[in-house]
């Protein structure tokens, strides 16, 4: 359980780095596709370094044979192999989910539209 909690913290940190860069690119006027590709390209080094340094730091623990290390081995295995997969998920799945969320927002906006607040009328083209 401790390994899963540590893995979740690292995964959330990597996702926040990527999503914040994507939001910056969207504010500068990029469309969703180019913003997600650009954000993944911009933050690839940060995400990979976070993951690789954590994996590299835990690798010696995987090969340790002492009794004290055997107690920590399940946590190290969970973090190392989980982080290897989670890095790929962050770089590929998070931008895809952001695009899916935008598509869902676009569909909901086209279905329900925006309603004027408290009985006011939106200005028409003639006004």
N, C-alpha and C positions, 0 to 999 in steps of 0.2 A: 504493500500500500504506500509506503514511503517513496518507493521508486516511481510509482504512478503519479504521486503528487509533485515530485520533482520534475518529472517529464511534462506534466501539464503546465507547470510554471514556465518552463523553457519554451514550450509550444506557443503559449499565449504571448510571451515576449516576442518571439519571431513573427507571429501574426500581426501584432500591434505595429511592429517596425514596417512591415509590408503594407498594411492598410493605411497607415499614416502617410506613407510616401505616395500611395495611390490617390488619396484624398488631395494631396498637394498638387499632383499632376492634373486632377480633375478641376481644381480651382484655377489652374493656369490655362484651361480651355481645351485640354485633350479630351477625346471621346473615350468611352469606357474601355474599348479594346486596346487602344494605344496606351492608355494610362495603366492598364493592368500589365501589359507587356513591358512597358518602360519601368514600372515600379519593381517588377520581378528582376529585370536586368540591373536596375540601380541598387537594389538591396540584396542581390545574390551573394556578394562578398560578405556582408554583415551576417546574413542567415547562415551561410556555410561556415564562417569562422566561429560563430556561437556554437554550432553543432559539432564541428570537428574538434574544437578545443575541449569541449565537455567529453566527447567520446575518447579523445586522446588522453585526457586525464584519468579516465576510468579504465582504460585498457590494461594497465599494470595490475589492477585489482582483479581482473578476470583471470589472470594467470598465476595469481598468488595461491599458495597451497597451505598457508598457516591456518590454524583453527579460528583465529579472530577474523581472518578475511572470509572464511566460509560463511560467517554470519551475515556479512555484507554482500555476498555474491548475488543473491536474488535481486537486490536493489540495483546493483551495477548492471546486471544482464537486462533488466527492464529498461533502464535509462539508455544504455548503449544501443540496443536493437530497436527500441521504440523511437529513439531520436533519429536513427538512420531513416526510418520510414516516415516519421513526422516531418522531417526536413523536406522530403519530396512532396508530401501533402501540402505543406505551407506554400511551397513555390508554385505548385500547379493547381491545387484545389481551391485555395483561398481566392485567387483572382477569378476563377471560374464561378465560385459561389457569389462573388460580388456582382458579376455580370448577370447571373440568374436572378439575384435580388433586384437589380435594376429592371430586368424584364418583367418581373412580377409587379413591381411598382408601376411600370408603364401600362400593363394590362389593367390593373386596378384603377389607375387614373383615367384610362379610356372608358372603362365600364361605368364608373361612378362619377367621374368628373370632379371638379372642385365646386363646392357649394358656397354661395356668398354668406358672410356672417350675419346672423340675426335679422333676416328679412330684407337685407339690402339687395340691390340689383347690381349685377356687373354691367359696366358700360358696354353699349353695343357699338357696332362699327359706324353707325350714323352719328353718334355723339362724338 
